[in-house]
Amino acid sequence: MKIHLFLVDDHQVVRTGLKMLLANEDDVQIVGEAGTAREALEAVGKVNPDVVLMDIGLPDMSGIEATQKIKSAYPNMAVVALTIHEDEEYFFRMLDAGASGYVPKRAAPEELLTAIRSAAKGEVYLYPSMAKLLVKDYLAQEHSIDGASSLDGLTDREQEVLKYLVEGENNDEIASVLVISPKTVARHRENIMHKLNLHSRAELVRYAIRKGIIKA
């Protein structure tokens, strides 16, 4: 099944380049494009893409605000930021707005494709070399005594499972590391989501960042 992708960037040359880049990908189909946030907000409701590739620096409204509006109106629609901005302020604001990925425009095409495919599956993709620095800086500012030690009633084992989940490990991989069965991992995962009232890996990642579980 193809991933329906919508492009949002105010530069025609960027959109054209993206269409050329993605033209040969069998699992990706571009279903629309827009040069402004308002054009995008009007169009996505009509074409219903799986993933919106969102620039942050738009002329009429920031990509952050546009992402908030899209996620509010269409919670199951994933948004991936593709931007020149690589500082932590934009990064975390996009995550808080509901973005499922963040990729700098200097990234290799393979990185962008991974982000699109991950978002389409309901996962989060953070550009590796940047995310490590941003998470480290963020934790230095936001980490508190209560943050890492009070994990909303999670058991020690659930905290271990949570750490591996937000790092992208699947049930089989976590089971191998912790020497437990994949079914036990799945049960822990269900308990974690229930206790934290979370519903996706994107929400898990944001929770883990806030609590200092992800370590740089």
C-alpha positions in Angstrom: 0.0 0.0 0.0 1.3 3.4 -1.0 2.1 6.2 1.5 0.1 9.3 0.5 2.3 12.3 1.0 1.5 16.0 0.9 4.3 18.6 0.4 4.3 22.0 2.1 7.2 24.4 1.3 7.1 28.0 0.0 9.9 27.3 -2.5 8.7 25.8 -5.8 12.2 24.5 -6.5 12.2 22.6 -3.2 8.9 21.0 -4.0 10.0 20.1 -7.5 13.2 18.6 -6.1 11.2 16.5 -3.6 8.9 15.2 -6.4 11.9 14.2 -8.5 13.5 12.5 -5.5 10.4 10.6 -4.6 9.3 9.8 -8.1 11.0 6.4 -8.1 9.8 5.2 -4.7 7.2 2.5 -5.2 5.7 3.0 -1.8 5.3 6.8 -1.8 2.7 8.7 -3.8 2.6 12.5 -3.7 -1.1 13.5 -3.5 -0.7 17.3 -3.3 1.5 20.3 -2.5 1.1 23.8 -1.1 3.3 26.9 -0.9 1.6 28.4 2.2 0.1 27.0 5.4 -3.4 28.2 4.6 -3.3 26.4 1.2 -2.1 23.3 3.0 -4.8 23.4 5.7 -7.5 23.7 3.0 -6.1 20.9 0.9 -5.2 18.2 3.3 -8.8 17.7 4.4 -9.7 17.0 0.8 -6.8 14.7 -0.2 -6.4 13.1 3.2 -2.7 12.2 3.1 -1.0 9.8 5.4 2.0 12.1 5.9 2.4 15.8 5.5 6.0 17.0 4.9 6.1 20.4 6.5 8.5 23.3 6.2 8.7 25.5 9.3 9.4 28.9 7.6 6.2 29.6 5.7 5.2 33.1 4.6 1.7 33.3 6.2 1.9 31.1 9.3 4.7 29.0 10.9 4.9 25.3 10.1 4.6 24.8 13.9 1.2 26.5 14.0 0.1 24.7 10.8 1.1 21.4 12.4 -0.9 22.1 15.5 -4.0 22.9 13.4 -3.6 19.7 11.2 -3.1 17.5 14.3 -6.1 19.1 16.0 -8.4 18.5 13.0 -6.9 15.2 11.8 -5.2 13.4 14.7 -4.3 10.4 12.6 -2.5 12.4 10.0 1.3 12.4 10.5 3.5 15.4 10.1 7.2 15.4 9.4 9.2 18.6 9.6 11.7 19.2 6.8 13.5 22.4 7.6 16.7 24.4 7.6 16.3 25.0 11.4 18.4 22.7 13.6 18.2 24.4 17.0 16.4 22.9 19.9 13.7 25.6 20.1 12.1 24.7 16.8 12.7 20.9 17.3 10.8 20.7 20.6 8.1 23.1 19.5 7.4 20.9 16.5 7.3 17.8 18.7 4.9 19.5 21.1 2.8 20.5 18.1 2.4 16.8 17.3 5.1 16.2 14.6 6.2 12.6 14.2 9.6 13.5 12.7 12.2 16.2 12.2 14.7 16.1 9.3 17.1 18.9 8.4 17.2 19.8 4.7 20.8 18.9 4.6 20.0 15.3 5.4 20.6 12.4 3.0 17.6 11.3 0.9 17.6 8.0 2.8 17.1 9.8 6.0 14.0 11.6 4.7 12.5 8.4 3.3 13.0 6.7 6.6 11.3 9.6 8.4 8.3 9.4 6.0 8.0 5.6 6.3 8.3 5.7 10.1 5.7 8.4 10.4 3.3 6.5 8.1 3.6 3.6 10.5 2.8 5.7 13.5 6.4 5.9 14.7 8.7 8.9 15.5 11.8 9.6 13.5 14.4 12.0 14.9 17.5 12.8 12.7 20.2 10.9 14.7 23.1 13.3 14.9 20.9 16.3 15.7 18.5 14.6 18.2 21.4 13.5 20.4 22.6 17.0 20.9 19.1 18.5 21.2 17.9 15.9 23.8 21.1 16.5 25.8 20.6 20.2 25.8 17.0 20.0 26.6 17.5 17.6 29.5 20.2 19.9 31.0 17.5 22.6 31.2 14.4 20.7 32.0 15.6 17.7 34.1 14.6 17.9 37.7 14.8 15.6 40.7 11.1 14.7 40.3 11.3 14.2 36.6 13.3 11.0 36.3 12.5 9.5 39.6 8.7 9.9 39.5 7.5 7.9 36.5 3.8 7.9 37.2 3.6 4.5 38.9 5.7 2.5 36.4 7.5 -0.5 37.8 11.3 -0.8 37.3 10.7 -3.4 34.5 8.2 -1.1 32.8 10.7 1.7 32.9 13.3 -0.5 31.2 10.8 -1.5 28.5 9.8 2.1 28.0 13.4 3.1 27.5 13.9 0.5 24.7 10.5 1.3 23.1 11.4 5.0 22.7 14.7 4.1 21.2 12.9 2.2 18.5 13.4 -1.4 19.6 10.7 -3.9 18.7 9.2 -6.5 21.0 11.5 -9.3 19.9 14.6 -7.1 20.4 13.5 -5.9 23.8 12.7 -9.5 24.8 16.2 -10.6 23.8 18.0 -7.9 25.8 15.9 -8.3 28.9 15.7 -12.1 28.6 11.9 -12.3 28.7 9.4 -13.4 26.2 8.0 -11.1 23.5 4.5 -11.7 24.9 5.7 -10.4 28.3 7.1 -7.3 26.5 3.8 -6.7 24.8 2.0 -6.9 28.1 4.4 -4.4 29.7 3.9 -2.1 26.7 0.1 -2.3 27.2 0.5 -1.5 30.9 2.8 1.4 30.2 0.4 3.0 27.6 -2.5 2.5 30.0 -0.8 3.9 33.1 0.5 6.9 31.2 -2.7 7.4 29.1 -0.7 7.4 25.9 -1.7 6.1 22.6 1.2 6.1 20.2 5.0 5.9 20.1 5.1 9.6 19.3 3.5 10.4 22.6 5.8 7.9 24.3 8.9 9.7 22.9 7.7 13.1 24.1 6.9 11.7 27.5 10.4 10.1 27.7 12.1 13.4 26.8 10.2 15.2 29.4 11.0 12.7 32.1 14.7 12.3 31.2 14.4 8.6 30.1 16.1 9.2 26.8 19.8 9.7 27.4 22.2 11.4 25.1 
